[in-house]
């Protein structure tokens, strides 16, 4: 059984098999009882000197130039401890269901604020108080005005979705996978908290979605720091933020799904295959989670295995 687990992981990391890495890990999961898996057990110090039974954040800063190599060798541990302090550790882990429960009402609230403000302008041009409701019925007789309001909302909502899509790709590629200065212990720890911990422990279900406290801070930065300068009109900005929030919810749910779900539809299977390759074989490609669109546009999609094999055959 142990040999099957080791062989499965080796195939996942190093072979050119067409079977996705997720399927290799799943097959191993189906055959190897958890009590005999050689996943790093408590008290085991790995080859880099990191004790995986202790808070990891206290230790990663000492890795220096070995950090990048270490963080891209995935551990099969189902979870780990990041922080020394229990309070920090509590807020650092989040169950997947927290995201829709928390953020769907926020997206709906932003959408309603946007629509109410636009409706109020139809009744009283120049009115600009987003806290006032009650104008929704005042324009119900004017179908053209109502249609204009909803069309404007829809356009800015889609703009917000698009901004999120670009944001998701850019953040993952240019911040999370930026070549950093590994001589700085602070920068190593900062990267580990942002993204490194997910690459090192991709099976940890509690670290896949963004914690609410950090997400709220990020949302405020996006709204006031990014959208406010870009979109001066309040109603339009609220609609865009609603779309941005829906994009974020979709991203986090899809991210969890591609790690732990078993998609049957081809689109989601392709997303899962691309993301598993990103984790287990080639972290320099496949930065899109909810879509491969920007990877295709900017040439960062994983090279197609079939095309590569065909080219090799032709050259030989």
N, C-alpha and C positions, 0 to 999 in steps of 0.2 A: 504494500500500500504506500509506504513512504517513497519507494522508488517511482511509483506512478505520479505522486505529487511533484517530486523533483523534476521528473521528465516533462511533466505538463508545463511547469513554469519555465523550463529551459526552452521548450518549443515556443512558448508564448513570447519570450524575449528575443530569441535569436534565429528562429527558423523562418523560412520564406513560405510557410504554409498558407493556403488560401483560407483555411478555417480561421475565423476571428479569434483574437486573444480571449475575448469574453467566453467563447465556447470552450476553449481549452481550460480556462479556470473553472467553468461550470462543470465540465466533465470530471475534473479533479474533485470538485466539491461533492459530486454525486457518489464518488467511490471511496473517498478518504474520510474516515470519522474524524471529527474535529479534535478529539482527545489525543490522536496520534499524529496530527499534522506537525511538520517541522517548522511551522511559523514561529518566529522568535518568541520564546517563552519568557515569562517574568524572570528578571535577574540576568538575562543573557546580554552580554556586551557584543555588539556587532564588530565587523572587521575594521571599522573606522573608530572604534573606541566609544561608541554611543551606547549607553545602557538604556535599552528600550523599555525597561520597567520604571524608569524615573522620568520626571518632567523633561521633555525633549528640549524645550526652549532654553533651559539653563545650559544645555550642552552644545547646541549646534554652532554657536559662535566660535568655538575652538577649532572647527573643521578647516577654516581658512580656504585654501585653493581646492581642497577636496570636497567642499560643500556641494558644488554643482554635480559632481559625479555621484555623491552619496544620495542626494535628494532625487535623482533620476533613476535610482535602483529601487523599484517599488517593494515595499514590505507587504507580506500577506497577513499581517496582524489585523484583526477586525476593528481594533480601536487602539488608542494610545492616550497618554496624558500630556498635554501641552504645557500648562502652567503649574507653578508651584502652589499658588493660592487657589483654594476651592472656589471662591467667588468668581474669579476670572475664568476658571475652568467651566463653571456652570453656564456662564454667558457665552462661552466659545463654541458650545455644541448646541445644535438646533435640529429638531425633528422636521421632516419634509412637510408635514401637514400644517406647520405653523405659518408657512409662507402664504398659501391661499387664504387661510383664516384671517391673517393680519392684513395682507396687502390688497385683496380683492375689495373689501370695504373702502379702503383708501382710494383705489382707482375709481370706484363708483362715486365717492364723495367729490373727488376732483372733477369728474365729468359733470355732475349735477351743478357744482358751482359755476363751471364754465357755461353751461346751458342757461342757467338762471341769469347770469350776467348779460349774455347775448340777448335773451328774451327781454330783459329790462330795458335794454337800449332801443329795442324796437318800439316799446311803449313810450319811453322817455329818453330820446337821444341825449347823450352826454352823461347819463346816469352811470356811475362807476363804483357801486358799493356791492362787493361780492358777498357780503353777509346778509343781504336782503333776499328773501324768497317771497313767492306769492304772485309773481308776474307771469307764471307759466300759463295760466288760463286766459290772461288778458289778450293774448295774441292768437288764441285758438281759432278765431273767426277768419284770421288772415293766413290762409294756407301757404301763400307765397312767402310771406315773412318767416313762417315756421320752417318751411323747406329750406330757406336760405340759412337760417340759424343752424339747422342740423347738418346741412351740407358743409358749412364752415367748420363746425365741430369735427365732422368726419375727416376733413382734409387735415386739420391740425392734429387730430388723434393719430392718423397715419404717419404724419411727419414725426410725431413723438416715437412711434414704433420704429421708424427708420433710424432715428437718432440713437435709440437703444441698440439696434442691430449693429451699427457702426461702433458704438461705445463698447459693446460686448467684445467684438473682434479686436478693436484697438487696445483695450485694457489687457486682454489676454496675451496678445502678441507683444506689445511694446512696453508694458509695465511688468506683467507677471513673468515674462520670459526674456526680459532685458538682461544682457550680460552685465552683472554688477561687479563692484569692487569687493572682492572676497577678502581683502585685507582688513575690512571693517567688520567687527563683530556686531555692531548695531545694524548695519545693512543686511547682514546674513540673517539675523533674528527677524528683522522687519520683513524680508522676503519670505521667510519661513512661515510667519503668521499670515501673510497675504495669500500665498499660493503654494509655497514649498511643502507645507504639511499635507496638502491634498495629493501632491505627486508622490510623496513618500508613503503615504497611507491611503491609497485610493479606495480601499474597501470599507473605510470608516463611514458608516451611514450618518453619523452625527455631524460630520464636517463637510457635507456636500452642498448645503444651502447656506446662504449668507445669514449670520446671526442678526436678529431684529435691531439691537442697539446700534451695531455698526452700519446696518442698512439704512436706518433712520438718519444717521449722521451723513452718510453718503448721499441720500435723497435730498437733504437740505442743501448740500454743496452743489448738487446738480441743478436744483431749482433756482437757487439764488446766484450761484456762480457761473452756470453755463446757460440755462434757459432765459434768465432775466435779461442779460445783455443781448441775446440772440432774438428774443421775441418780446418787444416792449409791451404789446397789448396783453392785458391780464387774462381775458377770456381765452384768447388763443394760447397763451402760455399754460393755463390750467388744462386745456384740452391736450396739449402736447405732453404735459407731465402725466396725464392720465394714460395716454398711449405708451409713454416711456415705462410707466409702472406695470402695465399689462405685459409689455415686452420682457421686463425683468421677471415677472411671475412665470411667464412661459419658459424663460431661460432656466430658472432654478428647477422647475418641475421636469423639464426635459433632461437637464443635467443629472438629476436623480434617476430618471427613467433609463437613460442610456447606461448608467452604471449598474442598476439593480433590476431593471425590467427585461423582459424577453419579447421584444417587438416582433410582430408578424408582418407588418406592412413594410414594403421595400424602403420607403423614405426613411423611416425610423431605424431600420436595420442598417442602412448606410451611415446614418448619424452615429449609431452605436459602434460600428466597425471603425469609422474614422477616429472617434474619441478613444477607443481602446488602443488603436495603433499609436495615438498621441501619447498615451500613458505608458504603454509597455514596449514600444519599439522605436518611435521617432517623435520626440517632443518638439522638434524644430518645424513640424508641419501640423496642419489640422487644428487651427486655433478657434474656428467657429464651433459652437456647441449646439445652438438651436437651428443653425443653418450653415451650409457649406458655401454660400453665395460669395462672401467676401474672400474666402480662401481661393475660390476660383478666379475672382477678379484680380487679386493681388499675387497670384502664383504661389500660394503657400499651402495648397492642397497636397495631400500625400500622393507621391508618384504612383500611377496606376501599375499594380503588379503585373497584370496581363500584358500591358503595353511594354513594360520593361523586359519581360521574358521574351516577347516577340522580337524586340530590337536586338536582344542578345543572340537569339537564334539566327537572325538575319546577318549579324556581324560575323558570326562564326561560320 
